[in-house]
Amino acid sequence: MRPAEPADVEPIVEIRAVVMRPDLERLGRFDQHRVRQRLRDGFSPQHTSVVMAGGVLAGCVALRPAEDGHWLEHFYLTPEVQGRGLGSAVLRTLLDRTDADGLIVRLNVLRGSAARRLYERHGFTVEAQDPIDIYMVRVPGAGAGAQGK
């Protein structure tokens, strides 16, 4: 991982559009412009890390400070690298940091997204839900024993 730069926004926007499309289409919410613009509007290079694999941009993740901890946002990996343990490795790195600081982490994931299983394996639990999103929270140290699986 490396810190994001402002110039990373457009490549990340395209990764987001590819990764989010199947779930958004399933939920009847896919809009080619909106899926890209929402990331542009919320892109915060100072809180974003770019994920590299084999010297190539493979994704991104943001960890934004919040009043009572952090929000994990914009965690996208290209389809080519999914299912190979990279997401778990990235998540472990971030959660080791937040655990060391004693901070909770929140996120939201689309209903029916396969990503929910990844988050649950790392100690996230459902806090609330609506027709589109599931809001999850993780207290420091949660799921530490299961992270290596």
N, C-alpha and C positions, 0 to 999 in steps of 0.2 A: 504494500500500500504506500501511497505517497499523498501529500497534501494536494487538494484540488487547486486549480488556478481558474481565473475567470474564463480563459479560452477553452476550458473543458466542458462548458455548459452545452454546446451544441452536440458534441458526440454523446454526452450523457443523455440528452433529450431523446436522441434516436434509440439508444439502448432502452430507455424507459418505454417508448412507444412500442417496441417489439415485445418486450417482456410483459407489459400490462395488457396488451391487446386481447389475448385469449380470455382472461378473466373479465375484462370490461365488456367484451362482446357477450359472454355468457350472462352477464348481469344486465345486458341491454344498455350499457353506459359508454360504449366506445365512441369517441369523437376524435378524429385525427388531429385537429387543431388543439382542442382542449387538453389532450393527453400530453402534448408537448409544452403548451403554454403554462400549465400548472407547475411544471418543474422550473421553467424559466423564471416564473414569478417568485418561487420559493427557494431558488438556488442561493446557497450561502457558502462560498468557497472556504471561508475560515472554519466552517464546521463539517466540511465534506472531505472524505478521502477517496481517492481513485484507486481502484483495484486493478493491478496489472497481472497478467499471466503470460509467461513466455515473451515478455517485452511488449505485449499488446494490451491495449485498454480492454478490460474484461468486465468492468462494472464500477459501481460506486456505492458509498454508504455515507450517511450524515448522522452525526450525533450532536443534537442541538441542546444546549443548556435550557433547563426549565426551572420553575420555582422550586420544585421538590426533587429534582434529579435531572434526567435527560430524556429527550425524545429521540428514538431511533427512526430515521426517515430515509427515504430514497435509497433503499437497499435493493439494487438491481444487479444481476449478473447475466451476461449474454447466455443464450441457450447453449452455446458450444461448451461452456465451462460448468454448467449446472450439473448436479448429481455426482460430482467428483470430490466433494469434501471442501471445496474452496469457500463456500458460504459458511460452513461450520468454523473453518479456520478464521475467517474474518470476524465472525460473531464472537468467537472465543477471545480474540485479541481485544475487541472493544469491551466485552463484559469483564475481562480481567482488570481492565482499567477502571471501569465504574465500580466494580466490587472493591478494589483497593481504596477507592474514595468513599465507599459506603453509600453509594447513590442508587436509587431505584431508576429503572429504565421503562419507559412506556413506548408503545407503538400501536399502529393500527394496520390491519391486513384485510384485504377484501374477502368477503364471505366465499368459501369454497376454494380459496387459494391454497396450493400445495405448500406455500411458504409457512403457513400456520404450523405444520408439523415440525419444521425446523425450529421455529421459535419455542414451541412446547418442549422439544428435546433440550433446550437450553434454559428451561426454568420459567418461561413466560406462562402466565395464566390469564384467562379471560376476566376482564374487569367490567366490560359493558359491550353491548352490541346494538346495531341498528339494522335496517334492511340491507345495507350495502357493506358496512365495515364491522370488524370485530376489534375491539380495543383491548390490548393486552398490557400486563404489567409484570415486572420482574424485580423482586427484592434482591439486595446484594447476597451473593452466595447461592441463590436458588439454582437447582439443577446442576450443581458443580460436579456431582458424582456421575451424572449421565452424559456429560459433555464429550467424553472420549469415545462414546459409542457411535 
